């Protein structure tokens, strides 16, 4: 069992250091930096997801990573609304990235440690980001993966993947974290040996609350998705088409939507790499697999999920593709606006783009069947440049 918290004096000292190190989007603006923010969509934590309360999106804004002027921001488009709002939780340094876990009306945000932070603060909202409440911290470094947090749909239990390959779980309140598994332990199981598990990259729950772990396999053609079955880990990933059976498979994304599991897989590497989406509505027993999407040597920069199992991906080359759930095909989107950080697929084929230029977020929208993006909204985010140096 990990220690859930520190002494009061240590907690105050760490909180003070975190505030000195930097804060989210609520500080007053200061003169801008000389350097631009990193290219939109990199690193991979820029994403969006849908919960009953709305669509949530994460993007990095501000300036240079080297000078700690990169600040991660959280936005929400409430259910039934067409407008986005800035709802970054205040008071905690977010230079290390934000990771989201949603269950019902609630959303949990994890702040990856950076600079003076030595643990992972967690904060929760149940009203669309209007009010945030701190919960028990995670005494460790959250993995640098967009699916490093997952909330169980019925119980609210939280599953977290740490940078050292440990998966931990806690009940609501999140003050008592317990190790569920480690990469090494899963790799030693029959399913792990068959896969040749090299690393864990994602955690999730099925719609019925079964914990899932996923990662990278060293055995060609093996898919590293594992379900907890009575305390043992069983392979539950989709079968890979014979044309890709000689390629190494990495689970890039793994998430639970309204009634199914959605996964994004990378097959191969370099110019031979391709992307596959897969969906399961029965806890991983059966899967529907998408056509392979050739990446042309580009890396996946951002991946987002919408209603009905929709997936939208952005590559490092600025290419965007959307697939509308099981049985669909990959559809290329028109040339993206400058600064595109992530995509937010909506209902009925509508897609929003979140584009970043320093402290300005611009929302562009593509109507179903449309050929051009329309600017619909601009949000000016106050960034306190220099607060983290």
N, C-alpha and C positions, 0 to 999 in steps of 0.2 A: 504493500500500500504506500502511496506517495503522501507526503505531508501536504494537506490541503491549503495551508496558509502559513504565513510567518508571524513573528511576534508583532505586536502593535507598533512598536518603535521602528522595526525594520520595514513594515508596510508603509508607514508614513514617509520614511526616507526614500523608499523606492518610488512611491507616488510622486514625491517632490522632484526626484530626478527625472521621472517620466514627463512631468509638466515642463521642466526646463528643456528636456530634449526636443520637445515639439508637441504640437497638438493637431487636431483635425481641422475641420473647416469653419470653426466658429470664431477664430481670432480676427482682430482688425487687420486690414490690409496694410502692407508696408511696401517700400520701393521694390520693384521686381528685380530678379537676378539677371545675370548676363547670359546664362545658359538656358537652353530649352529643356523641357521635360524629355524623358526617353521616348522613343517612337511609340505611337499608340499600339496597345495590345501586348506589349512586352514589359515586364514578364507576364507569365501565363495566368496570374491571378485575376486579371481583368475578365469579368464574366457577368452574366445576368441569370436570374432564376425566377420562377413564378411560385408564389404561395397564395392561399386564399385571400390574403390581405392586399396583394398586388404584385407587381413586377419589381424586383430589386436588381440594381446594377452597381458594380464596383469598377472604378477606374483610378489610375494614378494621375495626379495633377501637380502643377508647380514647376520646379526647375530641376537642377542637376542632382542625380543620385550621389555623385561624389561629394557634393557639399551638403548632403542631407536636406535638400530642398524639395524632395519628392514626397508628396503627401497623398495618401490614399483616401478617396472619398466614396461615400455611399449615397445612392439616389434611389428613390422609389417612385413608381407610377401607381398610385392607389387603384385598387380594383374599381372599375367603372369610370375611371378618369383617363383623360388623354394627356394630362400634364405631369411632368416630373418635378420632384422636390428634392432638395438637399437635406439629408437626414443623418449625416456622419455623426456617430456617437461622440460627444465632447469629452475632453479631459484626459485623453490617453494618447501617447505618441503612436502614430500609425505609419511611420516611415517603412516599417518592415512588411506591410501588407495587411489586408483584411481578408478573412475567410468567413464564409457564411454557412449557417446550418438552419434550415427552416422546418417547422413542424406545426401544422395548423395555422392559427393566426399569429403565432410567435415566430420571431427570428432571433437567432443567437449570432453575435459577431465576435470573432476571435481576432485579437491584435497580435500579429507575429512579433516576437521580441526583436528589438533593434537598439543599438547604442546602449543606454543604461538599463533597459528592461532585461531582466534575466528570467522571466516567466511569461506566460500568455494570459493577459487579462481577457475576461469574457464579459459581455454586456448583452442584455436582452430587451426586446420590445414586444408588446402585444397589441399596440395601437398604431401600427404603420410608421413607427419611427418618431412619433411625437414625444414620447417619454422613454428614456432608457434607464435600466436598473442594472447595476453591477451584480454579477453572481460570483460564486467561488472561483478563484483563478485556477488555471491549469499550471501545475508546477513543472514546466518543461517547455521546450520550443516546439510550437506547432509546425508541422511539415509545410514546405513551400509548394503546396498543391491546392487547387481550388476545392477539392473534395476531401480535405483533411478534417472536416467537421460534418457530422450527420446527426440529426435528431430523430428519435423513434416516433412514428406517427401517432401511437396511442399513449405511450407512457411518458414521452418527453425525455427519456434517457438520452444522454449525449455521448456519442462515440467520437474520439479524437485520435488522429494519427500524428505522432511526434516525429521530429526530424531524425531520431535515432532508430526509427523503424518499429517503435512500440505503439500498439493500439490500446488506448485506455477508455474506460467507460465510467459514467457517473449518473446518479439519479438527479432529478430537478433540484436546484439549489447549487449543484455542481461543486460541493465542498469536499466530497469523499471520492477521490479518483482511484480506480483499481485497474491493474493491468489485465487486459483481455487476451492479448496475444503479442508475440513479437515476430518480426520477419524471420528470424532464425528458427523459432519454434514451428511456424507454419511451413517453412522450407523443409523441415525434418519429417513432416507428415507424409503419408503415401501420396496424397494429392500434390503436396508441395514438391516432392521429389520427381513426380511425373512431369510437372511444369518446369522444374529447375528454377524455382523462385529466386530472383536476384534482389528485388527491392519491392517494397509496398508503396503504392502511389495514390491510393484512394480508400476511403471507408464509406459505407452507406448502410441503410436499413431497407429491407423489402417493405412493401405496403402492409405486410402482416407483422412487421417488427423483428425479422430475422437479421442479425448482424452480418454484413458482408465486408470482406477485405479484397483488395485487388492490387495487381502489380505487374512486374516485368518477368517474363519467362526466358530461360536460356535455351529451352528445347524448341526448335522450330515448329511452328504450327500450333503450339499449346497456348491456351488463353488462361491467364492467371486470375480467375475470380473464384473466391472461396466463401462458402456459407457455413455459419456455425450450426452444427447439428448435434445437439446433446453434448456439447463440450469438445467435439472434434470438428476439424475443418474439412469440408468436402468440396471437390471441384464442381463448379456450377456454371462455367462460362460457355459461350456458344462455340459450335464447331466451325473451324475456319475452312473456307472453300479450298478445293484441291489446288487451284492456281496459286494460292498464297501459302500452301502448306510448308514450303521451305523457308519461309520468312519468320523472323523473330517477332513476337507480338508483345506490345506494351499497352496496358490499360491507361489511357490518358484522362478519361472522365468516367465517373460512375455516380449515378444519382437516382433517387426515387422521385417520381412525379406523382400525379393524382392516384394512379392505379397500376403503375408498372415501374420496372427498372429500365433505365436507359444507360447505355455504355458507348463510349467512343474508343476505338482501338486503332493503334498505329501498327501497320504491318510492314516490316522491313525498315531500311534506313537510307539516307542519302537520296539520290535521284530515283531509286526503286521504291521509295516509301509510298504507301497509300493509306487511306483512312476508311474505316468502316464504322457504321453505327449499328447497334443491335438493341432490341426491345424484348422484354419478357414480362408477361402479365401473370405468371404463376410461380413467382419466387425463384426463377432461374431454371426451371425444369425444361422449358421449351423457349426457343428464341427465334425471332424474325431478324434476318440480317439484311443490311442495305447493300446496294452495289458498291464496289470499291471506288473510292475517289482518289485518283492519282494526284500527289502533291507536287510533283515536278521539282523536287529538291527543296521546297520550302518547308519551314517548320510550322506547326500549329501555334498561333500566337494567342488566340482567344477562342473559347467555345462556350456557347450559351444554350439554355434549354427553355422552351415555351410550353404552352398547353398542348395536350394531345400527343406528347412525345416529340414535338418539333425540336430539331437541333440546328443551330446556326454556328458556323465556324469562320474564323478569320485567319489567314496565313501570314507569315512574315513577309511575303511578297505583296500584301495588300489585296489579295483575292478573297472573296466572300462567297460562301455556298450555304444553302438552306435545304433541309430535308424535312418534309411534313409528316414524320412518324412512320410507323411500320408500313411497308408496301409502297412507300414513296420513292422518289429519285432525287438525286442531288441537283439543285437548280442554282446556276450562277447568278449573283446579283450584279446590277450595274456598277460601274466604276465608283469606288467609295469616296466620300468627302475627305478632304485633307484632315489628318489628325484622328481618324477613326480609332477608337480604343476598344470598343466591343459592340456587339449587336444584341438587340432585344426583340426576338420574334414575338409578334402579337397574335391576336385571333384573326381568323379569316384570311391569312396570308399576308397581313400587314407586318412590316419590319421597321423598327426604329434603330438608328445609328447614334451612338454617343461618341462625339468627336471632341477632342481636348486640344486646347491651345493655352498653355500655362494655367491661368486661373479662370479660364472661360470654358464652359461646357456648352456645346451646341447640339441640339437634337435635330436630326434629319429623319424624314419618314418616307417610306416607299409603299405606295398603295398596291394592293394585289394586282399583278399584271402590269404595274407601272414600269416606265423606262428611265425615270429620272427621280432624284431625291429632292424633297421639298423641305426647306428649313421651317421648323414649327416652333422652336423655343430656344432661348439662350439663358443660361444660368451663370451668373458671376459669383465665383466661390472665393471668399476672403482667404488668402494664403499669407501666413506670417513667415515670409522668407527670412532665413537666417536664424530662426528660433531653434534649430536642431544642430547647429554647428558647434 
